[in-house]
Amino acid sequence: MSNTDVTYLVGICLGVLGLAAFGALVLVPAITAYRRPLERAAAAILSLYVLAALVGIGVVIGALVVLEWPRVF
């Protein structure tokens, strides 16, 4: 297994783990808090906005690390 393959494997595993954590910690409580199907659908859609915000924050932090790494080290 090459270094690139290990990097891809770790990235995929962390992505799956992150989505599972999002589902367990954000999506499931948001959906189970409501009884009507329309309210549950609205909660699921709004949870996707939370996921998009978390992904956006991760992308920004990752970009800062990539851009500032040579200057720091």
Rosetta constraint file for C-alpha pairs under 8 A:
AtomPair CA 1 CA 5 HARMONIC 6.07 0.50
AtomPair CA 1 CA 6 HARMONIC 6.83 0.50
AtomPair CA 2 CA 6 HARMONIC 6.40 0.50
AtomPair CA 3 CA 7 HARMONIC 6.18 0.50
AtomPair CA 4 CA 8 HARMONIC 6.23 0.50
AtomPair CA 5 CA 9 HARMONIC 6.08 0.50
AtomPair CA 6 CA 10 HARMONIC 6.11 0.50
AtomPair CA 7 CA 11 HARMONIC 6.11 0.50
AtomPair CA 8 CA 12 HARMONIC 6.07 0.50
AtomPair CA 9 CA 13 HARMONIC 6.11 0.50
AtomPair CA 10 CA 14 HARMONIC 6.06 0.50
AtomPair CA 11 CA 15 HARMONIC 6.05 0.50
AtomPair CA 12 CA 16 HARMONIC 6.20 0.50
AtomPair CA 13 CA 17 HARMONIC 6.09 0.50
AtomPair CA 14 CA 18 HARMONIC 5.90 0.50
AtomPair CA 15 CA 19 HARMONIC 6.19 0.50
AtomPair CA 16 CA 20 HARMONIC 6.13 0.50
AtomPair CA 17 CA 21 HARMONIC 6.14 0.50
AtomPair CA 18 CA 22 HARMONIC 6.13 0.50
AtomPair CA 19 CA 23 HARMONIC 6.09 0.50
AtomPair CA 20 CA 24 HARMONIC 6.12 0.50
AtomPair CA 21 CA 25 HARMONIC 5.79 0.50
AtomPair CA 21 CA 26 HARMONIC 7.92 0.50
AtomPair CA 22 CA 26 HARMONIC 5.34 0.50
AtomPair CA 22 CA 27 HARMONIC 6.49 0.50
AtomPair CA 22 CA 51 HARMONIC 7.55 0.50
AtomPair CA 23 CA 27 HARMONIC 4.67 0.50
AtomPair CA 23 CA 28 HARMONIC 5.92 0.50
AtomPair CA 24 CA 28 HARMONIC 5.58 0.50
AtomPair CA 24 CA 29 HARMONIC 7.51 0.50
AtomPair CA 25 CA 29 HARMONIC 6.77 0.50
AtomPair CA 26 CA 30 HARMONIC 6.18 0.50
AtomPair CA 26 CA 47 HARMONIC 6.95 0.50
AtomPair CA 27 CA 31 HARMONIC 6.16 0.50
AtomPair CA 27 CA 43 HARMONIC 7.97 0.50
AtomPair CA 27 CA 44 HARMONIC 6.41 0.50
AtomPair CA 27 CA 47 HARMONIC 6.09 0.50
AtomPair CA 28 CA 32 HARMONIC 6.04 0.50
AtomPair CA 29 CA 33 HARMONIC 6.02 0.50
AtomPair CA 30 CA 34 HARMONIC 7.51 0.50
AtomPair CA 30 CA 40 HARMONIC 7.58 0.50
AtomPair CA 30 CA 43 HARMONIC 5.77 0.50
AtomPair CA 30 CA 44 HARMONIC 6.98 0.50
AtomPair CA 30 CA 47 HARMONIC 7.46 0.50
AtomPair CA 31 CA 40 HARMONIC 4.97 0.50
AtomPair CA 31 CA 41 HARMONIC 7.59 0.50
AtomPair CA 31 CA 43 HARMONIC 5.89 0.50
AtomPair CA 31 CA 44 HARMONIC 6.29 0.50
AtomPair CA 32 CA 40 HARMONIC 7.42 0.50
AtomPair CA 33 CA 40 HARMONIC 7.94 0.50
AtomPair CA 34 CA 39 HARMONIC 6.11 0.50
AtomPair CA 34 CA 40 HARMONIC 5.77 0.50
AtomPair CA 35 CA 39 HARMONIC 7.16 0.50
AtomPair CA 35 CA 40 HARMONIC 6.96 0.50
AtomPair CA 36 CA 40 HARMONIC 6.28 0.50
AtomPair CA 37 CA 41 HARMONIC 6.12 0.50
AtomPair CA 38 CA 42 HARMONIC 6.16 0.50
AtomPair CA 39 CA 43 HARMONIC 6.12 0.50
AtomPair CA 40 CA 44 HARMONIC 6.19 0.50
AtomPair CA 41 CA 45 HARMONIC 6.20 0.50
AtomPair CA 42 CA 46 HARMONIC 6.11 0.50
AtomPair CA 43 CA 47 HARMONIC 6.03 0.50
AtomPair CA 44 CA 48 HARMONIC 6.47 0.50
AtomPair CA 45 CA 49 HARMONIC 6.88 0.50
AtomPair CA 46 CA 50 HARMONIC 6.69 0.50
AtomPair CA 47 CA 51 HARMONIC 6.30 0.50
AtomPair CA 48 CA 52 HARMONIC 6.12 0.50
AtomPair CA 49 CA 53 HARMONIC 6.20 0.50
AtomPair CA 50 CA 54 HARMONIC 6.23 0.50
AtomPair CA 51 CA 55 HARMONIC 6.12 0.50
AtomPair CA 52 CA 56 HARMONIC 6.01 0.50
AtomPair CA 53 CA 57 HARMONIC 6.16 0.50
AtomPair CA 54 CA 58 HARMONIC 6.21 0.50
AtomPair CA 55 CA 59 HARMONIC 6.15 0.50
AtomPair CA 56 CA 60 HARMONIC 6.23 0.50
AtomPair CA 57 CA 61 HARMONIC 6.17 0.50
AtomPair CA 58 CA 62 HARMONIC 5.95 0.50
AtomPair CA 59 CA 63 HARMONIC 6.02 0.50
AtomPair CA 60 CA 64 HARMONIC 6.20 0.50
AtomPair CA 61 CA 65 HARMONIC 6.23 0.50
AtomPair CA 62 CA 66 HARMONIC 6.23 0.50
AtomPair CA 63 CA 67 HARMONIC 6.04 0.50
AtomPair CA 64 CA 68 HARMONIC 5.81 0.50
AtomPair CA 65 CA 69 HARMONIC 5.58 0.50
AtomPair CA 68 CA 72 HARMONIC 6.28 0.50
AtomPair CA 69 CA 73 HARMONIC 6.00 0.50
